[in-house]
């Protein structure tokens, strides 16, 4: 498949231009024009790039790419090494950040809900990034949800606040979305699940009575790009492999 055709397909599928973001979505590094093998992962780290080089992949597809707003734009140090490895081996890099969070089928929020058995019923927060809906069971507590997360994600989450609070409405937003906690409370959540936790989040959970679960940034964002890999194989006829590089966060 031609790189331009694959890029166009993914841009349209994920509505790449429809969200305000902190980085460019879509093609970030241009490699060879023909794509037969795609390596998918959460972050375009040196380890993932090296994996692509060893495996003779044509393209790397990730959630966390390069060129973030506000960062030093010089091509030095680790940025130079990553880009040099891609360019020297003619490997393309395509990244989708917020578009891969919010997509109703392949997005991180949609895939986390599917994994956990949560029923999405609405959206909240900036650009409707947060999701809210029903927990998996009728008699859930915040502690029960935390235990289910640990079992399904293979990582022990951090639960702060009232662990025994009954949960009729669960809100979630993967990654570093602890800043949407107040919006989740305003939307009627009985518990809010995200990836990371900040110091002030603890106080908000205790004072509001709404518990917060930090389930891990990487841990909550493995599933969107993995689902996209499966879709590419079926819809585009390219070989697409997902690799989950160890990350404790």
N, C-alpha and C positions, 0 to 999 in steps of 0.2 A: 504494500500500500504506500502511496506517496505521502511524504511527510506533510505537505500542504493539505492534502485531503484529510488526513488523520487529525491534524490540528483544527481544521474547519469543523469536522464532525464533533470533536470534543468541545470546542468553543460554543457551538450551538446547543449541544446536549446539556451542558452545565451553565448556560446563560452567562458566559464569562464576562460580558460587558455590562451586565445588569446590576452589579453591586459596586459600591465604593469600597475600595480595599487599600491595604497598606503595602501592596507589592503588585507587580504586573502579573496578570493571570494569562495562561496560555503558553506559547513558545517563548522560552527565556534564553536558550542557547541553541543555535541551529547547527545540525550535523548533516549526515548524509541524506540525500533526497528520498531514498527508498527505506521503508521501515518494515521489517519482518519480525523482529523480536523486541519486546518491550519489557523493561524491568520496572516494577512498581514498588514503591516504599513510602514511608511516612515523610522522611526528611532527606534532602539531597546532601547528606553528609559525605565526607571523604570515603568512609567505609562503603556506602552504597555505590558511589561512583566507581570505586575500585572493584566492587562486585560486578558492576556492569562491564568494566573493561575485561576482567577475567572471563566473563561469560559471553563475550562478543555480542553484546546487545547493541541495537541501533538507537534506542531511545530510553531515557529514564523519565518516568512519570511519578510525580510526588505531590503531596499536600503542602509541604514546606519547601519552597524553592529559595531563590536568591533575590537580591536587590530590594531589600526592605526599606521602607520610608524612614528617613532619619539616620540611617547607619552610614558609616564612612564608605564612600563610593570608590576608594582607591583599590586597584587590583593588586594587592600585596598579601604576603603571608598565606594563611589558609585559603583565602579567596582565590589567590593566584594559583595555588596547587589544585584546587578543585576544578577551576575553569581550564587550566592547562591540561588536566587529565581528560576532560570532555573533548576539548578542541583537538588535542593530539590524536585522539582515537575516533574523531568524527562522529561523536555521540551527541544526540540532541537531548535537551532538557525541557520538559513541559511541566508546569506546576499550576495547581488550582487551589487557592486558599479558601476564602469565604464561599465561593461557588460550590466547593466540595463539602462545606459544612451544612449548607441549607438545602441541597438538592433533595426533593421529596422521595427519591428512590435510592440513589447511590450516596447521598450525603452522610456525613459522620453522625449527625443527630438521628437521621432515619435508621441507619444501620445499628446504632446503639439501642434505640428503641426496639428494633426487631430482635436483637440479641437478648434484651432484658424482658421482653414480653409487655412493654408499655404501649398503651394505646394513645397515640397523638390526637389531640382534639383542638389545639390552637397554637398560636405563635405570640411572642411578646418581644420587647426590647428593640434596640436599634436594628433596622432593616429586617425585623422579624427573625432574628437569628436564634432566639430562644424558643424552645418547644415546651408544651405543657399538655398533660393528659392523665390517663388512668394508670395506676400501678398494675402489676401483673395479677395480684390477688386482692380480694375484698377486705382482708384483715391484716394488711401490711402495716408495719411500723417503720420508722426510719432505720432502726437497727436491722430489721429483716431485709430491707432494701440494700443496706451496706453489706450484709452477708451474701446476698445474691450477687452483688457486684463483684465481691471477692472471688466467688466461685466461678463466675463466667469470664471475668477478665484476667484471672490468675494473678491478681495483685491486691494486697490488702489496702482498702481505701481509708482515708481519715474522716471520721464522723465527728462533728462538733455540734453542740446544742442538745436539745431534748431527744435522746435516742428512742424514747418510748412514745413519741407523738404518733398518733394514728395518721396514716397517709391515705387520703382520698384523692389528692391531686399531686402528682409529681411533676416537677419542672426540670429541664436539663438543657445544657449547652456544652458541647465538648470543648476541650482545649483550655485556653486561658480566659475563661468567661466568668470569673468570679465577680467581675464588675457589674454583672447583670443580676446580682442577687436581690437587690431591692426591687427591681422590676418583676422578678419572679414572685416575690412576696406580694406585690401589688396585684399581680395576675391571679392570686389565690392559691399559690403553691403551699403544700404542707411540708415539703422538703425540696431542696434544690441540689442538683447534681451537676458538677462541672469537673474540669481536670485539675486545676491548680487551686491553691488557697493562699490568701494574703493575711497579714497580721490583723487587719481591721475586720476581716470576714468572721473571725471568731467572736468578736464583740457583737456583730450584727446578728449572728445566729443565737447567741445567748439572750440578747435583749429583745429580739423580735419573737422568740419562741419557735421560729422556723429553723430546723436543723439544716446543716450544710454538709454535703459529702464531696470530698475531693478524691476523685477516682483515678487521677493521673492524666497528664496531658497526652503523652504518647499512648498510654493504655486505652484512652477513650477515642483516639483518632486513627486506629489501625484499620478500621472496618470499612470506611468509605472507599479508600483507594484499593483495598482488596476486592470489594464488590465491583469497582470499576474495571479491575483487571479481568475478572470473570466475564464482564459484559463485552470488553474489547475482543476477547477470543471468539465469543458467539456472534457478535454483530459485525465485526470488521475482518475476521479471519486472520488476525495476526497472533503470534504466540505472545502471551502476556503472563509473566510470572510475578507473584508477590513475595517479597522477602521481608520478614519481620526481624530487623536487627535489634539486639537486646538493648533496652533502655529502661532504667528503673523508675523513670518519672511518669 
